[in-house]
Each structure stands twice: as C-alpha cells, then as structure tokens.
C-alpha cells in the first residue's frame, strides 16, 4: 500500500503538474487576450481623443461659420435694404428723367415755334427793309424832283426878280402908263 500511495501521490503530482501547465498555457492565452483587449481599448481611447479633438475643432469651425453666416445674413439684409432704397431712388430718378424729357420736348417745341416766329419776323423785317428802301428811293426821287422843282422855282424866281428889277429900273426911267407894275406873263 505504500506503493500505491506513492503512486497515487505521483499520479496526483503529475496531474497537478499537468493542471498547472494547462492553467499556465490558459493563463498565457488569457494574458495575450487581455493585452490585445488593452491594446484595443488604448487604440479606441486614442481614436476617441482624436475624434473629440476633431469634434472640438469642428464645433469651433461651426461657430465661426455660424458667425459668418449671421454676418452675411445681416449683410444680405442691409444690401436688400440698400437695393430697395436704390430701387426707389432709381424709380424717382427715372420719373424725373421722363418728366425732364417731356419738359425738354416742350422746350424744343417752344424753341422751334420761337425760331419759326423769328424766321417769319426776319422775313417780315427783310420785306419791311425792302419796302423802306423802296420808300427811301421814292423819297429820294421825290426829293430830287423837289430839289429840281425848287431849283427851277429858284431860277424862275431869280428870273422873275431880275425881270421885276428890270421893270422897276425901266419904270423909274420911264413914266408909268397904267399905274401898276404887273409882271409879264411868259
């Protein structure tokens, strides 16, 4: 029995060694799995940190872009107000231009009428000038005729005076016959 117990002890020792070797192999595999899981967790933590930093950058970019969007919206609103104001001003200016164009047309018509009147008046003035020249020529002819007639009259008067002087001289030398000195008729 001693042998049996020894053999049993050896068997249990061998079983215990086998169990320890089995546990050791299993423990090594579990350690490898734990290390793999730890590596995976570490990689995932790094990825999470990278993603979190990306999220923070993206949030900052979103806030910046949102600020730009708000600023651009305000600019668009301001531009729309300015466009509205400029459109109103353009409509006013267009209306004024149309009014001025109508006024210019009226002025053109008035100037044309005035020019026509001036042309007509110039023609009338030319006609009157021609009439005045004719009248002046007629007057000059009349004056020339009058001057000729006056000269003739003066000659006649001079002759008459000479004749009267001669008659008086002759009548003072000769006695008068009938009493009055009547001029002789020609």
C-alpha positions as CSV (number, residue, x, y, z in Angstrom):
1,X,0.0,0.0,0.0
2,X,2.8,2.1,0.5
3,X,3.5,1.8,-3.1
4,X,0.0,2.5,-4.0
5,X,0.0,5.7,-2.0
6,X,3.3,6.7,-3.5
7,X,2.0,6.0,-7.0
8,X,-1.2,7.8,-6.2
9,X,0.9,10.7,-4.8
10,X,3.0,10.7,-8.0
11,X,-0.1,10.5,-10.1
12,X,-1.7,13.4,-8.3
13,X,1.6,15.3,-8.5
14,X,1.7,14.6,-12.2
15,X,-2.0,15.6,-12.5
16,X,-1.2,18.7,-10.5
17,X,1.8,19.5,-12.8
18,X,-0.5,18.9,-15.8
19,X,-3.1,21.1,-14.3
20,X,-0.5,23.8,-13.6
21,X,0.8,23.5,-17.1
22,X,-2.7,23.7,-18.5
23,X,-3.5,26.7,-16.3
24,X,-0.2,28.3,-17.3
25,X,-1.0,27.9,-21.0
26,X,-4.5,29.1,-20.5
27,X,-3.3,32.0,-18.3
28,X,-0.8,33.0,-21.1
29,X,-3.5,32.9,-23.7
30,X,-5.8,35.0,-21.4
31,X,-2.9,37.4,-20.7
32,X,-2.5,37.7,-24.5
33,X,-6.2,38.3,-24.9
34,X,-6.2,40.8,-22.1
35,X,-3.1,42.5,-23.7
36,X,-5.0,42.6,-27.0
37,X,-8.1,44.0,-25.4
38,X,-5.9,46.5,-23.5
39,X,-4.3,47.5,-26.8
40,X,-7.7,47.7,-28.5
41,X,-9.1,49.8,-25.6
42,X,-6.0,52.0,-25.8
43,X,-6.4,52.4,-29.6
44,X,-10.1,53.2,-29.1
45,X,-9.2,55.7,-26.4
46,X,-6.8,57.4,-28.8
47,X,-9.4,57.3,-31.5
48,X,-11.9,58.8,-29.1
49,X,-9.5,61.5,-28.1
50,X,-8.7,62.2,-31.8
51,X,-12.4,62.3,-32.6
52,X,-13.1,64.6,-29.6
53,X,-10.4,67.0,-30.7
54,X,-11.9,66.8,-34.2
55,X,-15.3,67.5,-32.7
56,X,-13.9,70.5,-30.8
57,X,-12.3,71.8,-34.0
58,X,-15.4,71.2,-35.9
59,X,-17.5,72.9,-33.3
60,X,-15.2,75.9,-33.3
61,X,-15.4,75.9,-37.1
62,X,-19.2,75.6,-36.9
63,X,-19.3,78.5,-34.5
64,X,-17.0,80.5,-36.8
65,X,-19.1,79.6,-39.9
66,X,-22.3,80.3,-38.0
67,X,-20.9,83.7,-37.1
68,X,-20.0,84.3,-40.7
69,X,-23.5,83.1,-41.8
70,X,-25.1,85.6,-39.3
71,X,-22.8,88.3,-40.5
72,X,-23.5,87.5,-44.2
73,X,-27.3,87.4,-43.4
74,X,-27.0,90.8,-41.8
75,X,-25.0,92.0,-44.9
76,X,-27.7,90.5,-47.2
77,X,-30.4,92.2,-45.2
78,X,-28.5,95.5,-45.3
79,X,-27.9,95.0,-49.0
80,X,-31.5,94.3,-49.6
81,X,-32.5,97.4,-47.8
82,X,-29.9,99.4,-49.8
83,X,-31.2,97.7,-53.0
84,X,-34.7,98.7,-52.0
85,X,-33.6,102.2,-51.3
86,X,-31.6,102.4,-54.5
87,X,-34.6,101.0,-56.5
88,X,-36.8,103.7,-55.1
89,X,-34.2,106.3,-55.9
90,X,-33.8,104.8,-59.4
91,X,-37.6,105.0,-59.9
92,X,-37.7,108.6,-58.7
93,X,-34.7,109.4,-61.0
94,X,-36.4,107.6,-63.9
95,X,-39.6,109.5,-63.3
96,X,-37.6,112.8,-63.1
97,X,-35.8,111.9,-66.3
98,X,-39.0,111.2,-68.1
99,X,-40.5,114.4,-66.7
100,X,-37.4,116.3,-67.8
101,X,-37.5,114.6,-71.3
102,X,-41.2,115.7,-71.6
103,X,-40.2,119.2,-70.5
104,X,-37.3,119.2,-73.0
105,X,-39.7,118.2,-75.7
106,X,-41.9,121.1,-74.7
107,X,-38.9,123.4,-74.7
108,X,-37.9,122.1,-78.1
109,X,-41.4,122.7,-79.4
110,X,-41.3,126.2,-77.9
111,X,-37.9,126.9,-79.3
112,X,-39.0,125.7,-82.7
113,X,-42.0,127.9,-82.6
114,X,-39.9,130.8,-81.4
115,X,-37.4,130.1,-84.2
116,X,-40.2,129.9,-86.7
117,X,-41.6,133.2,-85.4
118,X,-38.1,134.7,-85.6
119,X,-37.7,133.5,-89.1
120,X,-41.1,134.9,-90.0
121,X,-40.2,138.1,-88.3
122,X,-36.9,138.2,-90.0
123,X,-38.6,137.7,-93.3
124,X,-41.1,140.5,-92.4
125,X,-38.2,142.7,-91.4
126,X,-36.4,142.0,-94.7
127,X,-39.7,142.8,-96.5
128,X,-40.1,146.0,-94.5
129,X,-36.4,146.8,-95.1
130,X,-37.1,146.4,-98.8
131,X,-40.2,148.5,-98.5
132,X,-38.2,151.1,-96.6
133,X,-35.5,151.0,-99.3
134,X,-38.2,151.5,-101.9
135,X,-39.8,154.3,-99.9
136,X,-36.4,155.8,-99.4
137,X,-35.7,155.6,-103.1
138,X,-39.1,157.1,-103.8
139,X,-38.4,159.8,-101.2
140,X,-35.0,160.4,-102.8
141,X,-36.7,160.6,-106.2
142,X,-39.3,162.9,-104.8
143,X,-36.6,165.0,-103.0
144,X,-34.6,165.0,-106.3
145,X,-37.7,166.1,-108.1
146,X,-38.5,168.6,-105.4
147,X,-34.9,169.9,-105.5
148,X,-35.2,170.1,-109.3
149,X,-38.5,171.9,-108.9
150,X,-37.1,174.1,-106.2
151,X,-34.1,174.8,-108.3
152,X,-36.4,175.5,-111.3
153,X,-38.6,177.7,-109.0
154,X,-35.5,179.5,-107.7
155,X,-34.4,180.0,-111.3
156,X,-37.8,181.2,-112.1
157,X,-37.9,183.4,-109.0
158,X,-34.5,184.7,-109.9
159,X,-35.6,185.5,-113.4
160,X,-38.8,187.0,-112.1
161,X,-36.8,189.1,-109.6
162,X,-34.5,190.2,-112.4
163,X,-37.4,191.0,-114.6
164,X,-39.0,192.9,-111.8
165,X,-35.8,194.7,-111.2
166,X,-35.5,195.5,-114.8
167,X,-39.1,196.6,-115.0
168,X,-38.6,198.8,-112.0
169,X,-35.5,200.2,-113.4
170,X,-37.3,200.8,-116.7
171,X,-40.3,202.1,-114.9
172,X,-38.3,204.5,-112.9
173,X,-36.7,205.7,-116.1
174,X,-40.0,205.8,-117.9
175,X,-43.3,207.1,-116.7
176,X,-45.8,204.6,-115.8
177,X,-48.7,204.0,-118.1
178,X,-51.3,202.3,-116.3
179,X,-50.3,202.6,-112.8
180,X,-49.3,199.2,-111.6
181,X,-46.4,197.2,-112.4
182,X,-47.8,193.9,-113.4
183,X,-45.4,191.1,-114.2
184,X,-45.2,189.9,-117.7
185,X,-46.5,186.5,-118.4
186,X,-44.4,184.0,-120.0
